[in-house]
């Protein structure tokens, strides 16, 4: 008998957690905002008050809300007081669903991780490393017109992850993998903004700087690119 794959069932509690998480991280609700009461949410969404209460307890453990007895439920200042569950909630959302503050935070994390990797690789790189990066970059150039934007974004993500791997600082690779899903959304936006040719030429510039053992130059190129990307995102929202 042939089995059919069924989509996982999402409980009311999980639905509510995802809804509030998305609304907070998108900027609909800001730190310090008082949220509607559990009773109001339950009535609006047709859920039991017990379900909503349990969901808010989970959101509190994620660092997204503060539950103040006799006062109400408030959006937490999660960028200052959050924890690993807060980070997990952030990176599981699509990059387009994140507020400017959260987007900036994720890209700051990327600069710290990759910037360290660029500096380290520039010092320890071998001729084989340079040849490998040029080969991967050429493969991206050759296939760039025959694949979809998301697949191309994946290849750019993998290229930058290779920098972490080649640097010898393996723990940085784990952090890169943690931000994979949200990074893909950023890469798709980046490729739409700047075009594929520009993006590939930027990879070549990184390789030239690594070959010259100019880790500071590679770091600065990454920092400048992130800053310009954030400025363009800001212009799109005006």
BAFI-3210 file (N, C-alpha, C; in Angstrom, 3 decimals, decimal comma, padded with zeros to 6 digits):
// residues 238
n [1|2|3|4|5|6|7|8|9|10|11|12|13|14|15|16|17|18|19|20|21|22|23|24|25|26|27|28|29|30|31|32|33|34|35|36|37|38|39|40|41|42|43|44|45|46|47|48|49|50|51|52|53|54|55|56|57|58|59|60|61|62|63|64|65|66|67|68|69|70|71|72|73|74|75|76|77|78|79|80|81|82|83|84|85|86|87|88|89|90|91|92|93|94|95|96|97|98|99|100|101|102|103|104|105|106|107|108|109|110|111|112|113|114|115|116|117|118|119|120|121|122|123|124|125|126|127|128|129|130|131|132|133|134|135|136|137|138|139|140|141|142|143|144|145|146|147|148|149|150|151|152|153|154|155|156|157|158|159|160|161|162|163|164|165|166|167|168|169|170|171|172|173|174|175|176|177|178|179|180|181|182|183|184|185|186|187|188|189|190|191|192|193|194|195|196|197|198|199|200|201|202|203|204|205|206|207|208|209|210|211|212|213|214|215|216|217|218|219|220|221|222|223|224|225|226|227|228|229|230|231|232|233|234|235|236|237|238]
n.u [000,856|000,611|002,167|001,219|002,656|002,089|001,427|002,944|001,024|-000,005|-000,309|-002,694|-001,329|001,344|000,872|000,091|002,401|004,195|002,936|003,013|005,743|006,642|005,371|006,567|009,328|009,251|008,783|006,251|005,288|006,971|009,861|008,856|006,225|002,857|001,073|-002,080|-004,509|-004,498|-007,079|-008,243|-006,748|-007,430|-010,162|-010,174|-008,829|-010,137|-009,334|-008,562|-008,232|-006,366|-004,588|-003,462|-002,263|-000,304|001,222|002,260|003,883|005,868|006,855|007,930|010,030|011,567|012,588|011,222|008,962|007,843|006,245|004,236|002,876|-000,346|-000,131|000,356|001,282|004,294|006,340|009,580|012,883|014,474|016,874|018,788|018,411|017,896|018,200|019,665|017,429|016,021|017,679|017,461|014,769|014,857|016,562|015,094|013,111|012,059|014,281|013,045|011,049|011,973|012,663|014,305|016,200|016,713|017,610|019,957|021,358|021,739|023,373|025,536|026,476|027,237|029,351|031,170|031,731|032,541|034,388|036,427|037,171|038,113|040,369|041,939|042,270|043,653|046,142|046,964|046,605|047,027|048,559|046,980|044,524|043,794|043,593|041,490|039,337|039,130|038,355|035,835|034,487|034,513|032,918|030,474|030,085|029,790|027,431|025,524|023,543|021,831|020,401|018,006|017,219|017,257|018,772|021,160|021,704|022,179|024,618|026,296|026,176|027,415|029,974|030,955|030,846|032,847|035,071|035,200|035,682|038,161|039,729|040,415|039,217|037,026|034,741|033,530|032,267|030,104|028,533|027,941|026,344|024,166|022,852|021,846|019,225|018,039|020,083|020,028|017,733|018,635|020,721|019,313|017,920|020,159|021,326|019,301|019,359|021,981|022,809|024,018|026,575|028,019|028,059|029,563|031,980|032,709|033,333|035,671|037,294|037,555|039,071|041,461|042,388|042,754|044,742|046,794|047,343|045,982|044,148|042,827|041,941|040,100|038,234|037,345|036,195|034,036|032,646|032,003|030,339|028,162|027,255|026,442|024,431|022,537|021,859|020,596|018,432|017,090|016,377|014,522|012,360|011,430]
n.v [-001,207|002,137|004,824|008,082|011,306|013,364|016,717|018,191|018,522|021,577|022,845|024,847|026,275|026,326|027,712|030,197|030,988|031,245|033,286|035,544|035,722|036,344|038,817|040,380|040,291|041,398|043,992|044,968|044,959|046,662|046,696|047,080|047,671|047,164|044,203|042,972|041,499|038,080|037,084|038,701|037,985|035,279|035,410|036,776|035,013|032,658|030,718|028,694|030,189|029,054|027,857|030,104|031,294|029,366|029,517|032,103|031,793|030,193|031,997|033,854|032,372|032,242|034,716|036,808|038,116|039,860|038,842|040,383|040,143|041,224|043,431|043,054|041,844|042,361|043,423|042,197|043,610|042,242|042,172|042,841|041,268|038,712|035,141|031,967|030,765|032,941|033,797|031,532|031,747|034,050|033,395|031,461|032,678|034,128|036,314|038,611|039,084|040,334|043,010|046,237|046,614|043,990|042,797|044,297|043,441|040,691|040,875|042,194|040,149|038,386|039,874|039,846|037,097|036,225|038,187|037,661|035,180|035,845|037,383|035,464|033,494|034,930|035,044|032,380|031,147|028,946|028,253|026,371|026,819|029,308|028,656|026,857|028,485|030,220|028,412|027,559|029,975|030,476|028,369|029,218|031,496|030,345|028,829|030,667|031,802|029,804|028,830|029,109|031,976|031,447|029,100|030,082|031,917|030,121|029,048|031,247|031,577|029,174|029,590|031,674|030,352|028,508|030,081|030,278|027,582|027,083|028,808|027,488|027,824|026,173|026,407|028,720|027,996|026,539|028,558|029,969|028,068|028,068|030,433|029,969|029,814|032,392|033,849|033,067|034,361|037,011|036,930|036,474|038,918|040,583|039,788|040,517|043,294|044,146|042,637|039,755|039,706|041,781|040,772|038,416|039,441|040,720|038,543|037,732|039,891|039,579|037,226|038,115|039,836|038,070|036,456|038,304|038,427|040,273|040,644|042,622|044,296|042,613|042,298|044,970|045,326|043,577|044,775|047,285|046,463|045,353|047,606|049,264|047,655|047,672|050,370|050,547|048,870|050,442|052,619|051,403|051,075|053,567]
n.w [000,000|-000,908|000,684|001,674|001,839|004,488|005,424|008,296|011,272|012,554|015,685|017,560|019,484|018,483|016,109|017,118|018,491|016,333|014,913|016,680|017,099|014,489|014,137|016,106|015,430|012,931|013,408|013,827|016,406|018,947|021,186|024,536|023,927|024,917|024,721|023,404|025,668|026,959|026,876|024,897|022,605|022,485|021,967|019,506|017,782|018,050|019,892|022,783|026,008|027,681|025,907|024,660|026,873|027,544|025,229|025,420|027,637|026,519|024,596|026,322|027,428|025,192|025,096|023,974|024,986|027,937|030,810|032,994|036,030|037,024|035,453|032,636|029,332|027,720|024,946|024,872|025,299|023,239|021,794|023,572|025,830|024,980|024,183|023,192|022,097|021,175|019,095|017,457|016,740|015,213|013,009|011,766|010,405|007,276|005,587|004,603|006,368|008,575|010,864|010,423|012,445|013,348|010,987|010,585|012,841|012,275|009,994|011,106|012,697|010,693|009,581|011,705|011,906|009,257|008,719|010,548|009,556|006,963|007,612|008,926|006,930|004,988|006,097|006,328|003,913|001,075|-002,138|-003,321|-002,073|-003,156|-005,874|-005,727|-004,823|-006,990|-008,947|-007,982|-008,093|-010,837|-011,676|-010,633|-012,186|-014,735|-014,521|-013,839|-015,466|-015,999|-013,870|-011,166|-009,053|-006,293|-006,122|-007,085|-005,082|-003,014|-003,850|-003,585|-000,839|-000,033|-001,102|000,537|002,954|002,533|002,892|005,657|006,260|004,967|006,408|008,674|011,090|012,446|014,062|013,253|010,930|011,862|012,999|010,673|009,337|011,036|010,407|007,905|006,501|006,744|005,612|002,939|001,987|002,215|000,331|-002,052|-002,273|-002,489|-004,942|-006,680|-006,353|-007,115|-009,278|-011,068|-012,309|-011,083|-008,460|-008,750|-009,658|-007,334|-005,707|-006,970|-006,335|-003,595|-003,588|-004,786|-002,788|-000,656|-001,777|-001,858|000,760|002,239|004,645|006,099|004,072|002,787|004,833|005,070|002,546|002,713|004,852|003,746|001,660|003,077|004,457|002,301|001,233|003,319|003,266|000,788|001,227|003,081|001,490|-000,167|001,508|001,994]
ca.u [000,000|001,438|001,979|001,218|003,308|001,171|002,059|002,844|-000,088|000,411|-001,275|-003,051|-000,248|002,456|000,432|000,103|003,800|004,771|002,301|003,529|007,171|006,783|004,933|007,570|010,597|009,056|008,662|004,863|005,314|008,317|010,182|008,136|004,794|001,977|000,279|-003,452|-004,577|-004,717|-008,502|-008,503|-006,180|-008,215|-011,429|-009,920|-008,344|-010,955|-008,543|-008,773|-007,355|-005,274|-003,625|-002,775|-001,415|000,842|002,054|002,987|004,955|006,937|007,433|008,742|011,262|012,332|013,130|010,506|007,982|007,906|004,934|004,245|001,611|-001,184|000,127|000,107|002,365|005,000|007,415|010,861|014,000|015,104|018,218|019,688|018,214|017,511|019,058|019,839|016,108|015,693|018,442|016,841|013,519|015,218|017,131|014,122|012,210|012,568|014,925|012,140|010,096|012,672|012,747|015,616|017,112|017,101|018,425|021,277|022,009|022,175|024,500|026,675|026,982|027,944|030,620|032,077|032,139|033,301|035,536|037,481|037,627|038,903|041,678|042,703|042,620|044,669|047,438|047,368|046,177|048,014|048,267|045,859|043,304|043,472|043,154|040,176|038,345|038,931|037,602|034,445|033,925|034,290|031,742|029,301|029,910|029,326|026,065|024,669|022,410|020,991|019,751|017,132|017,846|017,498|019,904|022,350|021,944|022,779|026,016|027,036|026,295|028,419|031,283|031,381|031,083|034,149|036,073|035,304|036,292|039,572|040,451|040,825|038,439|035,832|033,568|032,871|031,394|028,860|027,735|027,441|025,240|023,031|022,147|021,669|017,940|017,848|021,112|019,588|016,820|019,457|021,459|018,362|017,752|021,431|021,485|018,329|019,770|023,263|023,036|024,919|027,941|028,639|028,274|030,666|033,204|033,044|034,023|037,028|038,046|037,896|040,169|042,676|042,850|043,264|046,009|047,782|047,407|045,410|042,934|042,123|041,248|038,938|037,269|036,767|035,332|032,804|031,945|031,457|029,231|027,025|026,749|025,722|023,215|021,576|021,390|019,641|017,193|016,419|015,782|013,364|011,243|010,994]
ca.v [000,000|003,325|005,819|009,471|012,217|014,375|017,879|018,127|019,264|022,697|023,060|026,241|026,886|026,607|028,781|031,472|031,336|031,727|034,565|036,617|035,829|037,065|040,205|041,088|040,412|042,235|045,375|045,370|045,268|047,079|046,500|047,972|047,721|046,253|043,392|042,689|040,485|036,701|036,944|039,356|037,136|034,044|035,737|037,166|033,884|031,474|029,728|028,661|031,085|028,240|027,696|031,383|031,472|028,478|030,052|033,269|031,292|029,785|033,214|034,450|031,586|032,569|036,053|037,764|038,895|039,901|038,682|041,121|039,897|042,377|044,552|042,648|041,204|043,390|042,966|042,319|044,210|040,947|042,310|043,000|040,257|037,446|033,986|031,168|030,529|034,158|033,724|030,493|032,292|035,034|032,814|030,582|033,483|034,633|037,609|039,700|039,253|040,889|044,465|046,797|046,379|042,585|042,590|044,863|042,560|039,467|041,202|042,457|038,829|037,882|040,596|039,359|035,726|036,147|039,083|036,912|034,127|036,468|037,762|034,250|032,834|035,727|034,749|030,971|030,573|028,295|028,431|025,468|027,504|030,342|027,974|026,279|029,561|030,713|027,382|027,625|031,223|030,282|027,503|030,071|032,353|029,539|028,330|031,725|032,121|028,635|028,374|030,084|032,926|030,838|028,179|030,914|032,432|029,021|028,912|032,347|031,247|028,115|030,207|032,389|029,358|027,930|030,955|029,858|026,252|027,187|029,587|026,588|028,111|025,376|026,850|029,774|027,318|026,195|029,776|030,237|027,145|028,491|031,540|029,615|030,132|033,840|034,352|032,845|035,461|038,194|036,772|036,691|040,372|041,158|039,512|041,358|044,692|044,463|041,864|038,612|040,027|042,561|039,901|037,490|040,251|040,965|037,336|037,784|040,892|038,936|036,277|038,902|040,349|036,924|036,069|039,315|038,335|041,522|040,310|043,858|044,766|041,751|042,676|046,272|045,139|042,978|045,778|048,284|045,842|045,237|048,956|049,717|046,824|048,186|051,674|050,300|048,366|051,590|053,400|050,663|051,186|054,973]
ca.w [000,000|-001,052|001,729|001,224|002,779|005,012|006,031|009,748|011,846|013,392|016,757|017,798|020,261|017,578|015,204|017,845|018,738|015,073|014,571|017,526|016,796|013,224|014,308|016,909|014,717|011,748|013,840|014,064|017,828|019,313|022,594|025,434|023,598|025,648|023,808|023,855|026,726|026,536|026,568|023,608|021,558|022,411|021,316|018,116|016,984|018,273|020,625|024,222|026,767|028,210|024,816|024,501|028,056|027,387|024,141|025,933|028,498|025,615|024,029|027,383|027,524|023,994|025,264|023,114|025,740|029,394|031,441|034,263|036,745|037,385|034,551|031,260|028,580|026,969|024,076|025,551|024,562|022,978|021,259|024,714|026,874|024,383|024,393|021,980|021,501|020,422|017,841|016,631|016,195|014,193|011,793|011,128|009,583|006,013|005,777|004,264|007,450|009,717|010,968|010,090|013,563|013,370|009,785|010,870|013,796|011,586|009,119|011,991|013,061|009,520|009,451|012,739|011,595|008,006|008,815|011,225|008,643|005,906|008,166|009,198|005,674|004,300|006,709|006,218|002,627|000,207|-003,564|-003,610|-001,625|-004,141|-007,100|-005,443|-004,794|-008,359|-009,660|-007,519|-008,616|-012,275|-011,796|-010,390|-013,361|-015,861|-014,349|-013,296|-016,336|-016,222|-012,641|-010,527|-008,143|-004,986|-006,254|-007,202|-003,732|-002,265|-004,259|-002,969|000,582|000,098|-001,367|001,742|004,002|002,252|003,501|007,057|006,293|004,595|007,419|009,743|012,299|012,154|014,825|012,471|009,967|012,564|013,084|009,323|009,074|011,853|009,751|006,494|005,881|006,631|004,696|001,556|001,642|001,997|-000,923|-003,150|-002,372|-002,947|-006,370|-007,386|-006,265|-007,739|-010,489|-010,910|-012,737|-010,011|-007,305|-009,041|-009,673|-005,927|-005,239|-007,520|-005,572|-002,329|-003,822|-005,010|-001,494|000,104|-002,400|-001,462|002,217|002,762|005,378|006,442|002,878|002,571|005,873|004,724|001,378|003,223|005,654|002,825|000,949|003,991|004,704|001,104|001,141|004,297|002,779|-000,308|001,847|003,697|000,401|-000,676|002,448|002,094]
c.u [000,886|001,122|002,023|001,873|002,328|001,958|001,909|001,707|000,458|-000,667|-001,596|-001,949|000,917|002,112|000,535|001,537|004,439|004,220|002,913|005,022|007,391|006,418|005,943|008,832|010,481|008,947|007,233|004,668|006,758|008,585|009,500|006,654|004,023|001,087|-001,150|-003,449|-004,766|-006,169|-008,832|-007,964|-007,022|-009,518|-011,232|-009,603|-009,150|-010,194|-008,916|-007,784|-006,158|-004,175|-002,800|-001,819|-000,150|001,788|002,865|004,103|006,148|007,629|008,310|010,063|012,166|012,933|012,412|009,483|008,320|006,483|005,004|002,899|000,937|-000,956|-000,166|001,327|002,975|006,063|008,741|011,877|014,948|016,510|019,253|019,598|017,867|018,523|019,152|018,494|015,650|016,400|017,847|015,562|013,804|015,650|016,179|013,113|012,885|013,148|014,023|011,120|010,702|012,694|014,158|016,622|017,620|017,974|019,843|022,049|022,538|023,394|025,731|027,320|027,770|029,299|031,631|032,622|033,037|034,521|036,711|038,060|038,500|040,307|042,555|043,168|043,710|046,066|047,908|047,136|047,356|047,662|047,095|044,532|042,854|042,941|041,753|039,096|038,087|038,119|036,121|033,762|033,622|033,084|030,458|029,026|029,301|027,861|025,065|023,447|021,447|020,277|018,908|017,869|018,157|018,659|021,205|022,717|022,611|024,262|026,872|027,211|027,401|029,822|031,804|031,599|032,436|035,275|036,294|036,014|037,789|040,387|040,972|040,092|037,064|034,589|032,816|031,915|030,071|027,954|027,157|026,244|023,986|022,198|021,798|020,375|017,740|018,881|020,704|018,650|017,600|020,201|020,545|018,143|018,998|021,599|020,500|018,777|020,961|023,507|024,114|026,360|028,691|029,002|029,445|031,993|033,663|033,749|035,470|037,891|038,447|039,106|041,486|043,257|043,412|044,623|047,126|048,000|046,929|044,078|042,135|041,348|040,005|037,845|036,570|035,832|033,997|031,990|031,290|030,256|027,987|026,409|025,928|024,411|022,145|021,018|020,367|018,333|016,386|015,713|014,532|012,137|010,715|009,819]
c.v [001,251|004,334|007,212|010,325|013,299|015,519|017,790|019,009|020,360|022,945|024,550|026,973|027,261|027,726|030,136|031,924|031,899|033,099|035,707|036,822|036,656|038,538|041,018|041,325|041,222|043,710|045,852|045,742|045,588|046,818|047,557|048,069|046,726|045,529|043,262|041,568|039,091|036,487|037,535|038,514|035,883|034,279|036,033|035,962|032,611|030,351|029,755|029,568|030,326|028,044|028,966|031,622|030,621|028,977|031,250|032,848|030,839|031,000|033,929|033,707|031,828|033,968|037,124|038,605|038,845|039,798|039,320|040,926|041,203|043,582|044,188|041,991|042,241|042,756|043,225|043,046|043,071|041,048|042,463|041,829|038,878|036,345|033,187|030,868|031,750|034,146|032,684|030,998|033,266|034,347|031,850|031,348|033,838|036,022|038,783|039,975|039,953|042,408|044,930|046,486|044,941|042,267|043,101|043,970|041,293|039,750|041,607|041,149|038,233|038,564|040,094|037,981|035,690|037,056|038,399|035,844|034,703|036,813|036,529|033,578|033,594|035,432|033,323|030,370|029,958|028,588|027,543|026,100|028,538|029,716|027,390|027,360|030,115|029,703|027,418|028,865|031,106|029,379|028,306|030,938|031,566|029,138|029,424|032,035|030,963|028,115|029,488|030,914|032,290|029,857|028,954|031,503|031,368|028,888|030,041|032,102|030,219|028,684|030,884|031,424|028,686|028,780|030,553|028,512|026,346|027,954|028,711|026,818|027,456|025,840|027,944|029,167|026,953|027,409|030,152|029,353|027,533|029,554|031,235|030,149|031,633|034,437|034,172|033,960|036,754|038,112|036,978|038,184|041,030|040,985|040,315|042,812|045,010|043,753|040,807|038,958|040,799|041,658|038,950|038,238|040,552|039,745|037,329|038,776|040,327|038,007|037,019|039,400|039,229|036,496|037,020|039,337|039,620|041,220|041,532|044,401|043,945|042,068|043,979|046,162|044,539|044,001|046,837|047,729|045,731|046,605|049,469|048,960|047,348|049,539|051,501|049,728|049,499|052,427|052,732|050,836|052,613|055,253]
c.w [000,000|000,037|001,130|002,297|003,202|005,635|007,545|010,261|012,760|014,436|016,880|018,559|019,350|016,601|015,883|018,107|017,477|014,699|015,372|017,286|015,538|013,397|015,116|016,097|013,433|012,106|014,021|015,526|018,207|020,792|023,480|025,148|024,462|024,644|024,310|024,884|026,134|026,128|025,203|022,443|021,363|021,670|019,831|017,240|017,177|018,953|022,098|024,931|027,344|027,161|024,650|025,670|027,940|026,308|024,622|026,887|027,655|025,016|025,057|027,521|026,323|024,070|024,477|023,858|027,222|029,931|032,812|034,955|037,165|036,487|033,102|030,643|027,647|026,069|024,777|024,671|024,192|022,420|022,377|025,680|026,321|024,653|023,091|021,316|020,713|019,082|016,910|015,977|015,061|012,902|011,103|010,281|008,268|006,245|005,491|005,370|008,664|009,681|010,609|011,191|013,574|012,155|010,004|011,826|013,156|010,699|009,924|012,422|011,897|009,361|010,479|012,388|010,362|008,029|009,484|010,301|007,525|006,409|008,376|007,913|004,932|004,845|006,428|004,842|001,878|-001,244|-003,971|-003,197|-002,661|-005,419|-006,906|-005,462|-006,192|-009,171|-009,276|-008,079|-010,101|-012,520|-011,585|-011,613|-014,530|-015,728|-014,008|-014,156|-016,508|-014,992|-012,050|-009,482|-006,787|-005,040|-006,369|-005,839|-002,862|-002,599|-003,681|-001,472|000,797|-000,131|-000,110|002,908|003,795|002,835|004,948|007,165|006,010|005,629|008,548|011,048|012,148|012,885|014,072|011,459|010,607|012,689|011,719|009,012|009,843|011,151|008,295|005,900|005,704|005,677|003,239|001,102|001,389|000,666|-002,131|-003,357|-002,958|-004,451|-007,204|-007,433|-007,168|-009,056|-010,289|-011,254|-011,664|-008,842|-007,536|-009,087|-008,249|-005,318|-005,727|-006,742|-004,212|-002,512|-004,024|-003,685|-000,620|-000,441|-002,002|000,049|002,888|003,458|005,766|005,263|002,593|003,583|005,494|003,524|001,802|003,998|004,767|002,074|001,819|004,252|003,514|000,942|002,090|003,867|001,665|000,224|002,455|002,619|-000,147|000,210|002,574|001,143]
res [x|x|x|x|x|x|x|x|x|x|x|x|x|x|x|x|x|x|x|x|x|x|x|x|x|x|x|x|x|x|x|x|x|x|x|x|x|x|x|x|x|x|x|x|x|x|x|x|x|x|x|x|x|x|x|x|x|x|x|x|x|x|x|x|x|x|x|x|x|x|x|x|x|x|x|x|x|x|x|x|x|x|x|x|x|x|x|x|x|x|x|x|x|x|x|x|x|x|x|x|x|x|x|x|x|x|x|x|x|x|x|x|x|x|x|x|x|x|x|x|x|x|x|x|x|x|x|x|x|x|x|x|x|x|x|x|x|x|x|x|x|x|x|x|x|x|x|x|x|x|x|x|x|x|x|x|x|x|x|x|x|x|x|x|x|x|x|x|x|x|x|x|x|x|x|x|x|x|x|x|x|x|x|x|x|x|x|x|x|x|x|x|x|x|x|x|x|x|x|x|x|x|x|x|x|x|x|x|x|x|x|x|x|x|x|x|x|x|x|x|x|x|x|x|x|x|x|x|x|x|x|x|x|x|x|x|x|x]
***
